[in-house]
C-alpha cells in the first residue's frame, strides 16, 4: 500500500472578501500553498464598509427561521450553514478576541460594533500561516494554456494553480471591487449564469417635487408593511424605512425587496401598503377622526387626535391629495392603516446593498465546484442566492467559503499533479 504523503499543491483564491478569506484559511490549514488575489489595494473593503454603521455579523434567529431567509435557495444554503452557522461564526470571531452580543432586533454585533479589528486580525493570522496576498491583481479570465490571467500594475500576469476559488462578490459595489466583471469570462466558458439584479434595494416612487424637497431623508418609524409576495401570499412586517429623493429605502424595504422586484418584473406593477399608526386600530382611528375639529386644520386635527405629524402626515397628504381632509373619515382611517404606494422600479444595481443572480447553483456540485471546470470552485455573493440584511448575507458568505475550501482540499486529495 502506498503510504507516501501527497505534496502540497498551489491554490489560487480570487477575491479578498469573507468568502475568499474563509476559503484561504480552510485550504491553508490543510497544508496547501495559498495565493490570494485581490483587485483592490487591500482585502475586505466591502466588509469594512458593511461595518461602518456597526458590523452586523450574523443573526440570532432559530436555525429553521434563519435558513428560511434564503427563500428559493434555502435547501442549498442550509447545507452550507449546517457546517458553519451563526453560533459557529460567533465562536470563530471569539478566536480573535472579538466577543459579540445580540441586539434588540436579534442581530448580532461585535461588542465594539467595528469590522476593522476582526479583519486586521484575520488577515494578519492568514499571513502568519503562510497565505500570500497579491493586491491590485484584477482577474479577467484564462490564457489559452489555462493559466489565470491578471491585470496588475506591472502588466499582465499569468498564474497556474492546481485549484481555484472564485469569490469576487456581486455587482453592487464597483468602487470596492464587487463590479460583476467576472460575468463575461465565465459566460465565455459556457458557465450557467443568472443575470445580476438588485437585492436589498430601495425603490423609485414618483413623489411630487413639494414632498420630495421637504421630506427626503426623513425616517418612517415604526410602520407596518403589507404586500403580496411573488408566491401570491399576503405578507406583513413591521420595521423602519426612509423617504428618499427618488422613493423609499431602508431595512423594512430591503426585507421585502425581492418580492417587489420580482412582481414588478413579472407584472409591470406592484403595490406596497403602509400602516402609519400600527399601535392603533382602524376603529380607534375612526372614532378620533370623527371628533369635532373646532376650527383646526386637518393637519392639526391629525396631530392632536392621532399623534400623526411630520413625514407621516406629509405622506398621507402626498397619497390622498391636498384635499384629504374633505374625504370621509372612513376613507382616511382606512388609508392610515393601508396607505398605498406604487414602487416603479428597483434602484440601480451599483447603489444597492447586494445583488441576486450569478453562478447558478445547478452549475456547481455539492462542494461548490463548477461541473464544467473541474478544480474551479465558486463562493460568496457571486453565487445565485440572496437574503435580506440582518447578518444573513455575511453568514452565508463565510459558510460558502468554508464549503468551497473543503471542496478544494477533497479535490486535491483525489487528483494527481499536472
N, C-alpha and C positions, 0 to 999 in steps of 0.2 A: 504493500500500500504506500502511495506517495504521501509523505507527511511534510513535504517542503512547504515553508511559509511563502505565500504569494507575495511578490514585491509590491510596494506601494505604487499606485497609479496617479496620474495627474488629472485633476478635476478642475474645470473652469466653472465658476459661478458668475453669472452676468446679472448684475443688479445688487445694490447695496442697501436695500430696504430690509424690513424684518424677515420676509420670506427668504431672501438671499442669504442674509446673515445666519439665519437658523439652519439653512441647508449647509452652509460652510462649516458651522460648528459641528453638525452631525457627521459630515464626511471626514473632517479633520480628526474627530475623536476616534474614527475607525483606522487612523494611521495613514490616510492618503494625502498626497500633496494637493493643496488647495490654493488656487489663484482666484481672487475675487476682483471683477472688473466693474467699475462704476463710471457712468458717463459724466457725472459732475465732479467737482473738486473734492468732495468728501462724501462718505456714505450716510444714508439715513436722513436726508434733508426733509423729505415729506414727513417722516416720523417726528422730527423736531417741530415742524410746523403744526402737526396734529396735537402736539403737547403744549402749544403756545398758550392756550387758554386753560390748561390743566389736562395732563395726559390721561385720557380715558382708556385704560389698558385693556379692560375686559368688563364683564357684567356678571352679576351675582344670580341671574336667573337660574331656576332649576334646569337640569340638563335637557329635559324634553322641551321646555319652553325656549331655551337657548337655541337648540337645534332647529326648531320651527321657524326661527327668524330668517333662515336661509331659503325659505319658500320652496320653489321647484327643485332646488338643489340640496334640500335638507338631508336626504339619504346619503349623498356623496360627501358633503361637508361633515355630516355627523360621523362618518367613518374616520375622517381626519381627527375630529375632536375626541373620538374615543381614545386616541393616543396622546392627545395634548389639549386639554380643555382649559376653562377659566381658572379653576383651582391650581392646575399644573403650571399655568403661566404665572400666577401669583407666587407660587413656590420657587419657580425659576428666577423671578425677579429678586426674591429674597436672597438668592445666592450672590447677588451683587450688593447686598446691604440695603436694598430698596424694599421697604415694607409698604403695604398697601392698606387701604380702608374702603369700605362700602359707603357710598354717598346715599343721600335720601332717595334718589331715583333708582337705586340699585346698581348704578355704575360704579366701577372700581377704579380708584386713582392711587398713584404713589402718595405717600404722606406729604411730600413737598410739592406734589402735583406737577413736577417737572420731568421732561423727557431727557434732557441733556445728560444728567448724571448716569442714567441707565445706559444710554447709547455710548457714552465715553467709556464706561466700564466694560461694556460688551466688546467694543472694537479693540480696546487695549488687551483684553484677555485673548481674543482671537489672534492678535498679532503675537502675543507671547507664546501662543500654542503653535505658531508657525504658519498661520494663514497669511498669504502675501496679497496686499492690496494694491490695485492699479487704478488710480483715479484718472479722470479725463480720458477714459477709453470708451468710446461710443461704438457699440456693436452695430454692424449694418449688414450682417449676413455671412455667407460662406464663400470661400475661394473655390476654384474649380477642383482642387485636390481635397476638399472637405475641411480645410482649416477655417477656424473662426476669423473673421476679418474685423478689425477695429480701426476707427479713426482716432488718432492720438495727436498731441501737439508736435510730435516728431514725425508725423506721416502715418501711412497705413502699416499696421502690424498684423501679422498672421500668426495664429496660435493653434497648435494641435493639442487636443486633450483626449483622454480616454473616456470621459463622460462630461456632460454639460448640464447645468441647471440654468434655465432662463427664468428670471424673476424680475422683470423690468417694469412692473406696475401697469396701471391702466393708461388712460389718456387724458386725465383731468387736471394734471399739474405739470404742464410742459416746462415751466420755469424751474421746476425741481427735478426734472428728469423723466417724469411719467407722461410721455408725449405720444405714446402709441406708435412710435416709429418702427417698432418690431413687426407691425402688421404686414407690411409689404414683403419683407424677406420670408416670413412664414407662409404667406399666401402664395408666394412664388414657388415654394416647395410643396404646395398642394395640401397644406395643413387646414383642417376644417375650422373656420373661424366664424363666430357670431359677430355682427357689426358692433363696434363700441358705441354705447349710448349713455346718456346722462343717468346717474343714480344719485340718491341723496342730494337732490337738487331743488332749487326754487322754481317757481313757475311765473310766467308772464301773465299779468291781468291788466286789462285796459282801463286804468284809472283815469279820471278826469284830471286835467292839469291842476285844478284847485286842490283836490285831495292829495295828489302826488306831491305837490310842492310843500304842503303843510304837514304831511304825515309820514313821509319816507323816513325810515329808521325807527319808527315808533313800535314798541313791543305790544303784542296782543297776548295778555295773560290774565287769568287762565281762560282758555276756551276749550270747547269740545268739538272735534271734527266728526262729521258724518259723511260717509262716501260709500259708493258701491264698488267693490273690488272687481278685478278682472275675472274673478270666479263667479260673479253675479250675486255674491252675498253682501249684505249690509254690514258695514264696519263702523266702529265708534272708538275714538281715543281722545283722552284729554291731554293737553300739553300747552306749549307756548310757541309762538311764531312771531315774525316781524314783517311789517309792511315795508316794501322797498319801492324805489322809484319805478321799477319795472313790474312789480307784482307782489309776491309773497314768498317767504322762505322761513327757515328755522327748523328746530328739531321735530316739531309736530308735522310739518310738511314733509320733511325727509322720511318720516316713518311711513307715510302713505304715497310717497313719490312714485314708487314702481307701479302701483295700481293706476294712478292718474296718468302717468306716462304711457302705459300700455293701453289704457282705454282711449286716450287721445289718438294713439297710432291706429287703433282698430276702428274707432267710430268717428274720429274727427272732432269729437267734443267730449267733455267730461264736466261733472259738476261736483263741487265741494260745498258742503253746508257747515256753517259755524254756529255753535251755541255760544252767544256772547255772555250769557249770565248762567253758567252751569249750576250755581248754587240756589237758583230759584226755579220753581215750576212754571209752566205756562199759565196755569190758573192763578198763581200768585202774582205774576206779572200783569195779567189781565185785570185783576182786582185793583192793583195800584195805578194802572193806566187810566182806569175809569174814574179815579178821584178828581175832583174839580181842580182846574189849573190855577184858578184865582188870578187870572190875568198874566200869568207867567208864560214865557215862550215854551215851545215844545221841548227844546233842548234843556231848558232849566227844569222843566217838569220831569224829564227823564233822569236828570241828575239828582233831584231831591227825592223822588219817589222810588227810583230803581237803583240809584247809585251808579248810573251809567254816565260816563263822561269821557273826555279825551278822545283817543283814537277809536274806541268802541262806538261812541256816539257819532263820530265823524263817518265811520264805516257804515253805520245804519243809514245815515243820510245819503252816502255815496250810492248805496244799493237801491234805496227806496225813493230817492229824489228829494229835492229841497222842500217839497210839499208833503213830506212824510207825516207830519203832524195832522194832516187832514184825513188820513186813512182811518178806517175803523180800528178800534182798539184791538179787535181780534186779529186783524192782519198784522198789526205792529207786534203784538205778543208772539205770534207765530214766527215772524221774521227774526225776532230777537233770539228765538230758540233754534231756528234753522235758516240762518241768513245765507242765501245762495251766492256763490262766487263761481265764475266760469273761467278756469285757467285756460290759456290759449296754447301754450307750448312750454316744454322744459327750458330752463336757461341753457345757454351754450355750454358745450362739453368742457371747454377749457376753464370754466369758472366753478364747476361743481365739485363736491367733495370726493366723489368716487364715480367709477363707471361700471356698467354692466356690459356683458359681451366679452369677446376674447376667444381664447382657445377653448373649443367645446370639450367638455369632459369626455364625450364619447370618442374623441381623438386620442385619449390617454388610457393607459391601463390603470389598475388599482394603485400602482405606485407612482402615478403621475408621469410615466414615460410615454413619449409620443409613439404611437403604434407604428407610424410610418418612418420614424427616425430613431431606431434603437440607440440607446445611450444618451438621448437628449430628453431631459425632464423639464417640466414647467411648474411654477409655483406662484402663489400670491394673487394679486388683483388682475394679472393678465389672463387668468382663467375665467371661464364664463360662469360666474356666480355673483350674487350680490347680497347685501344685508343692510339694514338700517344702521345709522350711527348708534353708539352706545357701547362700544368695545367689541362688537361682533366682527367688524371688519378686521381689526388688528389680530384678534384671537385666531381667526381662520387663516390669516396670512402666516402667522407663526406656525400653526398646525400643518399647513400645506408645505411650508419649508422643511419641517421635520419629516413629513411623509416623503417628499422628494429626495431629501438627503439619505434617508434609509433606503429608498429605492436605488439610489446610486450605489450605495455600499453593497446591496444584494446583487445588483447588476455586475459590478466589478468582481464579485466573488465567483461568478459563474461564467465569466468571459476570459479569453486569453489576451495576451498582449498583441498589439497590432504588429 
